[in-house]
Amino acid sequence: MTTYPLSIIVSVCKNRLVCGFDEYRDFLNHVTGEQLPLWDVERARAATAKYLLATHKPLTKLPNPPDKTDSGNAGKYVRECAKVVGVTELDIKSEVVQCAPRTLAKAIR
């Protein structure tokens, strides 16, 4: 297991980038066990979001992100999410999401 900041988890679950893209992509590589090409990042994000919401029930209560996410209100939004979820980091197992193009449909269903 690896510990990840809530900003990455929120970015994946809400499909709004409130963290750095490199750490976002590293996280997706971790949970899929693959080195994702850029064009597969969204597929991996969708499958990973489904996994996270199914296995970490407090994430289903995350508030919606603001319309505009600059660095100032992104931090405020993540702090608001931390209050709802009750943590600022999550331990996530590696290779728990299958999202290779041929297996993605199974992971999302």
MDTraj code that builds the backbone (N, CA, C; nanometers):
import mdtraj as md
import numpy as np

residues = "MET THR THR TYR PRO LEU SER ILE ILE VAL SER VAL CYS LYS ASN ARG LEU VAL CYS GLY PHE ASP GLU TYR ARG ASP PHE LEU ASN HIS VAL THR GLY GLU GLN LEU PRO LEU TRP ASP VAL GLU ARG ALA ARG ALA ALA THR ALA LYS TYR LEU LEU ALA THR HIS LYS PRO LEU THR LYS LEU PRO ASN PRO PRO ASP LYS THR ASP SER GLY ASN ALA GLY LYS TYR VAL ARG GLU CYS ALA LYS VAL VAL GLY VAL THR GLU LEU ASP ILE LYS SER GLU VAL VAL GLN CYS ALA PRO ARG THR LEU ALA LYS ALA ILE ARG".split()
xyz = np.array([
    [0.0831, -0.1188, 0.0000],
    [0.0000, 0.0000, 0.0000],
    [0.0870, 0.1243, 0.0000],
    [0.0348, 0.2262, -0.0627],
    [0.1024, 0.3545, -0.0667],
    [0.0035, 0.4611, -0.0218],
    [0.0521, 0.5580, 0.0523],
    [-0.0326, 0.6664, 0.1010],
    [-0.0328, 0.7806, -0.0008],
    [-0.1519, 0.8277, -0.0342],
    [-0.1674, 0.9367, -0.1303],
    [-0.2473, 1.0511, -0.0679],
    [-0.2121, 1.1750, -0.1023],
    [-0.2873, 1.2884, -0.0501],
    [-0.4292, 1.2919, -0.1077],
    [-0.5190, 1.3452, -0.0295],
    [-0.6591, 1.3520, -0.0693],
    [-0.6776, 1.4311, -0.1986],
    [-0.5911, 1.5267, -0.2264],
    [-0.6065, 1.6069, -0.3489],
    [-0.6048, 1.5179, -0.4730],
    [-0.5236, 1.4142, -0.4734],
    [-0.5196, 1.3230, -0.5886],
    [-0.6477, 1.2408, -0.5950],
    [-0.6906, 1.1911, -0.4805],
    [-0.8111, 1.1080, -0.4745],
    [-0.9327, 1.1887, -0.5215],
    [-0.9427, 1.3118, -0.4743],
    [-1.0535, 1.3997, -0.5138],
    [-1.0473, 1.4275, -0.6640],
    [-0.9273, 1.4514, -0.7158],
    [-0.9120, 1.4771, -0.8588],
    [-0.9647, 1.3607, -0.9419],
    [-0.9377, 1.2395, -0.8971],
    [-0.9837, 1.1209, -0.9689],
    [-1.1352, 1.1043, -0.9542],
    [-1.1852, 1.1153, -0.8325],
    [-1.3279, 1.0908, -0.8077],
    [-1.4186, 1.1967, -0.8693],
    [-1.3735, 1.3209, -0.8702],
    [-1.4573, 1.4303, -0.9186],
    [-1.4218, 1.4767, -1.0598],
    [-1.3210, 1.4150, -1.1191],
    [-1.2790, 1.4486, -1.2548],
    [-1.2490, 1.5979, -1.2695],
    [-1.1847, 1.6525, -1.1681],
    [-1.1402, 1.7923, -1.1699],
    [-1.0018, 1.7954, -1.1087],
    [-0.9045, 1.8363, -1.1846],
    [-0.7658, 1.8329, -1.1400],
    [-0.7396, 1.9387, -1.0329],
    [-0.7172, 1.8935, -0.9084],
    [-0.6825, 1.9834, -0.7967],
    [-0.5491, 1.9414, -0.7360],
    [-0.4673, 1.8772, -0.8184],
    [-0.3320, 1.8366, -0.7808],
    [-0.2460, 1.8485, -0.9063],
    [-0.1186, 1.8196, -0.8941],
    [-0.0321, 1.8224, -1.0105],
    [-0.0613, 1.7049, -1.1037],
    [-0.0488, 1.7280, -1.2333],
    [-0.0792, 1.6212, -1.3283],
    [0.0164, 1.5031, -1.3142],
    [0.1429, 1.5298, -1.2870],
    [0.2393, 1.4196, -1.2740],
    [0.2028, 1.3270, -1.1587],
    [0.1642, 1.3841, -1.0430],
    [0.1269, 1.2992, -0.9306],
    [-0.0057, 1.2273, -0.9574],
    [-0.0942, 1.2910, -1.0299],
    [-0.2216, 1.2310, -1.0720],
    [-0.1945, 1.1081, -1.1591],
    [-0.1075, 1.1248, -1.2583],
    [-0.0754, 1.0144, -1.3482],
    [0.0023, 0.9045, -1.2744],
    [0.0935, 0.9421, -1.1846],
    [0.1659, 0.8423, -1.1050],
    [0.0691, 0.7584, -1.0225],
    [-0.0314, 0.8236, -0.9658],
    [-0.1324, 0.7516, -0.8877],
    [-0.2064, 0.6510, -0.9755],
    [-0.2491, 0.6946, -1.0933],
    [-0.3198, 0.6035, -1.1839],
    [-0.2298, 0.4879, -1.2275],
    [-0.1029, 0.5161, -1.2498],
    [-0.0080, 0.4090, -1.2810],
    [0.0006, 0.3100, -1.1651],
    [-0.0020, 0.3616, -1.0423],
    [0.0066, 0.2766, -0.9229],
    [-0.1138, 0.1828, -0.9130],
    [-0.2338, 0.2382, -0.9245],
    [-0.3521, 0.1546, -0.9036],
    [-0.3775, 0.0595, -1.0198],
    [-0.3293, 0.0932, -1.1381],
    [-0.3483, 0.0028, -1.2515],
    [-0.2316, -0.0929, -1.2695],
    [-0.1153, -0.0588, -1.2130],
    [0.0030, -0.1413, -1.2320],
    [0.0609, -0.1281, -1.3715],
    [0.0219, -0.0232, -1.4420],
    [0.0673, -0.0015, -1.5791],
    [0.1339, 0.1353, -1.5905],
    [0.2147, 0.1519, -1.6925],
    [0.2656, 0.2838, -1.7298],
    [0.1722, 0.3337, -1.8394],
    [0.0735, 0.4123, -1.7988],
    [-0.0325, 0.4517, -1.8908],
    [0.0149, 0.5541, -1.9933],
    [-0.0150, 0.5292, -2.1199],
    [0.0092, 0.6343, -2.2178],
    [-0.0930, 0.7456, -2.1940],
    [-0.0617, 0.8634, -2.2369],
    [-0.1466, 0.9792, -2.2108],
    [-0.2911, 0.9566, -2.2543],
    [-0.3115, 0.8893, -2.3661],
    [-0.4467, 0.8711, -2.4166],
    [-0.5290, 0.7737, -2.3332],
    [-0.4674, 0.6981, -2.2449],
    [-0.5419, 0.6057, -2.1596],
    [-0.5687, 0.6606, -2.0187],
    [-0.5228, 0.7813, -1.9913],
    [-0.5390, 0.8375, -1.8563],
    [-0.6864, 0.8511, -1.8204],
    [-0.7702, 0.9001, -1.9099],
    [-0.9124, 0.9181, -1.8775],
    [-0.9814, 0.7846, -1.8545],
    [-0.9482, 0.6836, -1.9320],
    [-1.0066, 0.5510, -1.9090],
    [-0.9677, 0.4982, -1.7710],
    [-0.8409, 0.5149, -1.7376],
    [-0.7932, 0.4704, -1.6064],
    [-0.8597, 0.5508, -1.4954],
    [-0.8771, 0.6812, -1.5168],
    [-0.9412, 0.7661, -1.4156],
    [-1.0837, 0.7184, -1.3885],
    [-1.1597, 0.6915, -1.4943],
    [-1.2992, 0.6492, -1.4777],
    [-1.3083, 0.5164, -1.4020],
    [-1.2251, 0.4214, -1.4387],
    [-1.2265, 0.2914, -1.3706],
    [-1.1795, 0.3047, -1.2259],
    [-1.0789, 0.3880, -1.2033],
    [-1.0262, 0.4080, -1.0681],
    [-1.1272, 0.4801, -0.9809],
    [-1.1962, 0.5785, -1.0356],
    [-1.2996, 0.6490, -0.9591],
    [-1.4074, 0.5520, -0.9135],
    [-1.4487, 0.4652, -1.0027],
    [-1.5509, 0.3665, -0.9662],
    [-1.5010, 0.2769, -0.8523],
    [-1.3764, 0.2325, -0.8629],
    [-1.3166, 0.1494, -0.7579],
    [-1.3101, 0.2250, -0.6248],
    [-1.2608, 0.3488, -0.6282],
    [-1.2461, 0.4272, -0.5050],
    [-1.3811, 0.4528, -0.4382],
    [-1.4806, 0.4891, -0.5171],
    [-1.6129, 0.5168, -0.4603],
    [-1.6779, 0.3912, -0.4036],
    [-1.6467, 0.2766, -0.4610],
    [-1.7030, 0.1500, -0.4113],
    [-1.6327, 0.1014, -0.2856],
    [-1.5039, 0.1316, -0.2712],
    [-1.4278, 0.0772, -0.1588],
    [-1.4049, 0.1762, -0.0450],
    [-1.4305, 0.3036, -0.0680],
    [-1.4138, 0.4072, 0.0348],
    [-1.5427, 0.4905, 0.0379],
    [-1.6417, 0.4387, 0.1075],
    [-1.7758, 0.4982, 0.1067],
    [-1.7807, 0.6476, 0.1414],
    [-1.6969, 0.7006, 0.2326],
    [-1.7037, 0.8445, 0.2590],
    [-1.6770, 0.9306, 0.1351],
    [-1.6085, 0.8763, 0.0363],
    [-1.5803, 0.9535, -0.0852],
    [-1.7072, 0.9827, -0.1645],
    [-1.8116, 0.9045, -0.1420],
    [-1.9375, 0.9299, -0.2135],
    [-2.0031, 1.0594, -0.1663],
    [-1.9580, 1.1119, -0.0529],
    [-2.0166, 1.2341, 0.0027],
    [-1.9353, 1.3597, -0.0308],
    [-1.8363, 1.3461, -0.1188],
    [-1.7536, 1.4613, -0.1548],
    [-1.8401, 1.5699, -0.2174],
    [-1.8171, 1.6955, -0.1777],
    [-1.8915, 1.8046, -0.2411],
    [-1.8445, 1.8249, -0.3849],
    [-1.9281, 1.8872, -0.4643],
    [-1.8893, 1.9172, -0.6020],
    [-1.7822, 2.0258, -0.6033],
    [-1.6900, 2.0179, -0.6978],
    [-1.5833, 2.1182, -0.7040],
    [-1.6380, 2.2525, -0.7517],
    [-1.5657, 2.3605, -0.7213],
    [-1.6079, 2.4920, -0.7704],
    [-1.5978, 2.4979, -0.9230],
    [-1.6702, 2.5920, -0.9820],
    [-1.6676, 2.6064, -1.1280],
    [-1.5279, 2.6354, -1.1802],
    [-1.4565, 2.7223, -1.1102],
    [-1.3200, 2.7552, -1.1495],
    [-1.2266, 2.7050, -1.0417],
    [-1.1268, 2.6310, -1.0825],
    [-1.0332, 2.5744, -0.9857],
    [-0.8944, 2.6318, -1.0105],
    [-0.8632, 2.7413, -0.9414],
    [-0.7263, 2.7914, -0.9455],
    [-0.6563, 2.7408, -0.8208],
    [-0.5290, 2.7724, -0.8066],
    [-0.4533, 2.7158, -0.6939],
    [-0.5097, 2.7576, -0.5588],
    [-0.5663, 2.8765, -0.5493],
    [-0.6222, 2.9231, -0.4220],
    [-0.7468, 2.8478, -0.3810],
    [-0.8443, 2.8410, -0.4702],
    [-0.9665, 2.7725, -0.4291],
    [-0.9572, 2.6209, -0.4438],
    [-0.8549, 2.5695, -0.5136],
    [-0.8339, 2.4247, -0.5168],
    [-0.7960, 2.3749, -0.3773],
    [-0.7058, 2.4472, -0.3117],
    [-0.6666, 2.4096, -0.1754],
    [-0.7834, 2.4188, -0.0793],
    [-0.8618, 2.5230, -0.0937],
    [-0.9802, 2.5401, -0.0082],
    [-1.0790, 2.4250, -0.0313],
    [-1.0973, 2.3883, -0.1566],
    [-1.1875, 2.2782, -0.1900],
    [-1.1381, 2.1458, -0.1303],
    [-1.0087, 2.1180, -0.1407],
    [-0.9537, 1.9930, -0.0851],
    [-0.9694, 1.9921, 0.0668],
    [-0.9492, 2.1056, 0.1325],
    [-0.9694, 2.1120, 0.2787],
    [-1.1164, 2.0866, 0.3145],
    [-1.2066, 2.1373, 0.2332],
    [-1.3494, 2.1127, 0.2540],
    [-1.3794, 1.9628, 0.2384],
    [-1.3182, 1.9012, 0.1394],
    [-1.3355, 1.7565, 0.1187],
    [-1.2795, 1.6775, 0.2364],
    [-1.1664, 1.7218, 0.2897],
    [-1.1042, 1.6526, 0.4040],
    [-1.1968, 1.6549, 0.5248],
    [-1.2687, 1.7631, 0.5439],
    [-1.3639, 1.7699, 0.6551],
    [-1.4760, 1.6685, 0.6355],
    [-1.5220, 1.6531, 0.5133],
    [-1.6309, 1.5601, 0.4843],
    [-1.5843, 1.4150, 0.4998],
    [-1.4661, 1.3853, 0.4459],
    [-1.4143, 1.2487, 0.4457],
    [-1.3513, 1.2118, 0.5799],
    [-1.2922, 1.3113, 0.6464],
    [-1.2317, 1.2865, 0.7771],
    [-1.0845, 1.2503, 0.7721],
    [-1.0232, 1.2558, 0.6547],
    [-0.8802, 1.2258, 0.6396],
    [-0.8192, 1.3196, 0.5362],
    [-0.6866, 1.3307, 0.5402],
    [-0.6170, 1.4096, 0.4384],
    [-0.5343, 1.3208, 0.3466],
    [-0.5273, 1.1919, 0.3776],
    [-0.4527, 1.0945, 0.2975],
    [-0.5268, 0.9620, 0.3003],
    [-0.5022, 0.8811, 0.1985],
    [-0.5592, 0.7463, 0.1945],
    [-0.4512, 0.6469, 0.1544],
    [-0.4550, 0.5276, 0.2138],
    [-0.3666, 0.4190, 0.1739],
    [-0.4355, 0.3426, 0.0615],
    [-0.3654, 0.3300, -0.0492],
    [-0.4232, 0.2654, -0.1663],
    [-0.3333, 0.1510, -0.2114],
    [-0.3931, 0.0355, -0.2362],
    [-0.3195, -0.0802, -0.2858],
    [-0.2785, -0.0578, -0.4314],
    [-0.1753, -0.1277, -0.4717],
    [-0.1346, -0.1186, -0.6121],
    [-0.2029, -0.2276, -0.6937],
    [-0.2113, -0.2026, -0.8217],
    [-0.2636, -0.2979, -0.9191],
    [-0.4016, -0.3520, -0.8830],
    [-0.4918, -0.2625, -0.8453],
    [-0.6261, -0.3054, -0.8073],
    [-0.7304, -0.2737, -0.9145],
    [-0.6932, -0.1951, -1.0137],
    [-0.7868, -0.1558, -1.1186],
    [-0.7347, -0.2055, -1.2522],
    [-0.8211, -0.2746, -1.3254],
    [-0.7848, -0.3170, -1.4607],
    [-0.8440, -0.2179, -1.5586],
    [-0.7582, -0.1604, -1.6413],
    [-0.8119, -0.0629, -1.7361],
    [-0.7445, -0.0690, -1.8720],
    [-0.6748, -0.1770, -1.8995],
    [-0.6197, -0.1921, -2.0342],
    [-0.7370, -0.1850, -2.1313],
    [-0.7169, -0.1311, -2.2486],
    [-0.8298, -0.1146, -2.3417],
    [-0.9171, -0.2382, -2.3562],
    [-0.8583, -0.3558, -2.3559],
    [-0.9400, -0.4762, -2.3741],
    [-1.0134, -0.5170, -2.2470],
    [-0.9702, -0.4708, -2.1297],
    [-1.0361, -0.5091, -2.0049],
    [-1.1123, -0.3933, -1.9414],
    [-1.1055, -0.2755, -2.0005],
    [-1.1682, -0.1582, -1.9409],
    [-1.3187, -0.1757, -1.9248],
    [-1.3834, -0.2319, -2.0245],
    [-1.5282, -0.2483, -2.0144],
    [-1.5662, -0.3314, -1.8930],
    [-1.4881, -0.4330, -1.8611],
    [-1.5159, -0.5155, -1.7438],
    [-1.4955, -0.4377, -1.6153],
    [-1.3926, -0.3503, -1.6118],
    [-1.3626, -0.2745, -1.4908],
    [-1.4700, -0.1708, -1.4624],
    [-1.5313, -0.1162, -1.5658],
    [-1.6290, -0.0086, -1.5464],
    [-1.7674, -0.0637, -1.5165],
    [-1.7997, -0.1808, -1.5612],
    [-1.9348, -0.2368, -1.5403],
    [-1.9657, -0.2591, -1.3974],
])
top = md.Topology()
chain = top.add_chain()
for i, resn in enumerate(residues, 1):
    res = top.add_residue(resn, chain, resSeq=i)
    for name in ("N", "CA", "C"):
        top.add_atom(name, md.element.get_by_symbol(name[0]), res)
traj = md.Trajectory(xyz[None], top)
